[in-house]
Amino acid sequence: MDSTAQSTFIVDLAAYAQNLRVVREMIPRECAIMAVVKGNAYGHGSVAIAQRALQAGAAMLGVATVEEAIVLRSASITAPITVLMQPPADAFPEAIENNLRLVLSDIDAAEKLGELARKRNRVIPIHCKVDTGMGREGLDPESVIAAMRHVTRVSHIDIEGVATHFSSADDIDDPATANQLRIFKQVLRQFEKEGIPYEMAHAANSAAIVGHPASAFNMVRPGLMTYG
């Protein structure tokens, strides 16, 4: 076998845009789309995919790391970008400089980010993650209200969103997703009752968009389903 042989990978951006339009048809009219372009857009080229996603009406882009977001900013993409995994504290300064939204899972991170933002005279939007059953990152539902009361008192950060992540939404018969959805809805009701401010709630990945329409809330995070 010739080890120097090369393959050609062709990305059809029109097909990607059509897939986003399919997502739009599946969700409520008032629901926004965060196009997930993590992992170099699942290997398809994050800059070109992100640009087409925004042209197709995506309101926000989702990445895994601050470094991935900086690649997009370096390509003059100015749209809102959310880093979906809480970054290490030493990445906070770059996140602030590049006007990124961060998904945070603990109070300490919020305090550190707020202090850095205060020193730079910036207000940083954050999305607080609730662990409804994934068991990886997020605030405990049992103590989330107390934690969020604390976060609301941290200056120079703005609670833009509340999020969770499903562990097995691709298995339509697994009751875990329905249970996670129940817990998340309960948390959101507590937020309303306690007057904890937020602008958007999002939980649905690709599998949940298809199999669990009640999880759309007012933003969805399509990833794999948009790539064919």
N, C-alpha and C positions, 0 to 999 in steps of 0.2 A: 504494500500500500504506500502510495506517495504521501509522505508526512507533510509535504509543502502544499498539498492541495487545499484550496480555499472554497468556502461556501458563501453564497450570497443570500442575505436575509432582507426581504422586502416588506416594509411596513406600509400598509394601506391606511393613510390618515383619514380618508373619506369613510372607510369602513369603521374606523374608531369613532368618528363623529356620529355615524349612524347608530352605533351601539349606545352612545350616550343619549341619543334621541329615544331609543327604546326604553332606557331607564326613565327618562322624563315622562313617557307615556304610562309607566307603571306606578308612579308615585303621585301624591296629591299635588295639585297645581301650585300651592303655596310653599311646597317643600323645595329646599335648595339642594344643590349637588356639590359635594366635595369630591373632586376627581382624585383618586389615589394614584400617585405616580412614584411610589416608593420603589427602591431597588432598580433605579434607572428605568422607571415605568415598566417593571417586570421584564427588563432586558430589551425594551422596545425603543429606548431613547427618551429620557425624561423631558428634555427641552422641547423637542418637536411635539411630543404628546401633550405636554402641558399647554403649549401655545394653541393647539387645536382644541383641547378641552375648553379653554377659555372662550375661544371663538364660537364653540358650540353651546355656550351658555352656562358652563360650570361657574359657581360663585366663589369657589375656594379650591385650593390644591392641598393634598395631603401627602406628606413624606414621612420617612422613618427617623431621620436624623437631621441635625442642624447642617451637617456637611452637604446632604442632599439638597436642602433648601438653598444653600449658598450657590450651588451650581445653577439653580434657576434664577436667582437674583443676578448672578454674573451674566446671564443671558438677557438682562433687562426686563425680566418678568416682574412686574410690580404688584400683581394681584395678591390677595391674602393667601398665605401659606401656613399650614398648621403642621407642627412636628408631632406626630401621633404617639411617639414613645418619649417618656420624660427623659430629657438629656442630662448628662452629668453637669454639676454646677459650673465646672470650668468652661462649659460651652455657652453659658448664659450671656456673657458679654457679646459674643458674636450674634446670638439670637436677637439681642436688643438692637445692635447696630444694623441688623438686616430686617428689622421690623417683622419678626416672626411671631406667630401664635404658638404657645407651648401647651401641650397636654400635661398637666401636673397631677401627681398622685399622693402628695403628702404636704403637710403644713410647712415643714422646714424648707422645702424647695420654694414654696410661695414666698416665704419671708426673705430668702436669699435673693430671689428674683426681684422682689419689691425694693429691697435695699439698693441693688445695683441700678435699677430703673430710676430710683430717686436721685442717685448721684449723677445720672445722665439727664435728669429732668425729662424723662419719658414715661408714658403710661403704656404698659404692655398687656394686650389681651391674653387671657388664659382660658383653657378649657379644663375643667376639673373632672377627672375620671373616677367613676364609681365601680368598684369590683363587685359585680352582681353574681359572680360565679366562675369567672375565668380563672381566678386564682393566680394572676400574674402581676398586675399592677392595679392600683386604684384605692380609693378611700373605702373603708369598711362601712356598709350600709347601716350598721348599728350605731356608728359614731359619726356618720357623715354630717349631721346637722350641727353638732358642736364644732366639728372641724371647719365647716363652711362659715359658721358665725365668725370664727377666728380669721379666716381668709378674707372676709369682707372688711375687716379692720386693717388689713395690710395696705398701706398706701402705694400708689403708682402701679397697681395692677387692676385690671378690669375683668370680672368674670363674664366672659362672652358666651361660653358654652358649658354644657354638662354632657358627659359622654359615658358610654359603657361599651364593652366588646363581648360578643357572643362566642361561646366556646365551641358550639357544634351546630350552628344554624344550617349547615349543609345537609344535616340528617333531619328530614322533615318529621320523622316519627319520634325523635328524641325529645322528651318532655323538658329537658334542661333549658332549652331556649325560651319556652313559654314561662318557665319559672323565673329566668333572668329578666324577661320582659315585665313580669308582674312586679318584681322587686324594684326595677328601674322606675316604673310608673309610680310606685308607692313613694320612692325617694323624691320624685318630681312634685308629687302632691304635698309632701312635707316642706319642700322648698317654697311652694306657693303659700302654704299656711304660715310659715315662719318669715315670709317676706324676703327671702334670699334671692337677690336679683340674678338673672341670667337671660341671655337673648335667644339662645338656640339649644336644642337637645338633639343628640344624634347617637344612634346605636347600630343602624342597619348597614352591614357589609353586603357584598354581592348576594350571598346565599339568602340573607334575611330579606333583601328587597324582593326576591323571587318568592320565597316560601313563607314569609312572615310579614305581610303588608302592614300590620298594626304597629310595627317597629319603626315606621318611617319618621314619625315626629315631624320636625321642620327642617331636617337635613339628613341626607344619606351619604354613605361613603362607598360608592361602587369602585371596585378594583378589578379583579379577575374577569368579571363578566363583560367588561368593556374591551377586552383584548381578544375576543373571538373564541 
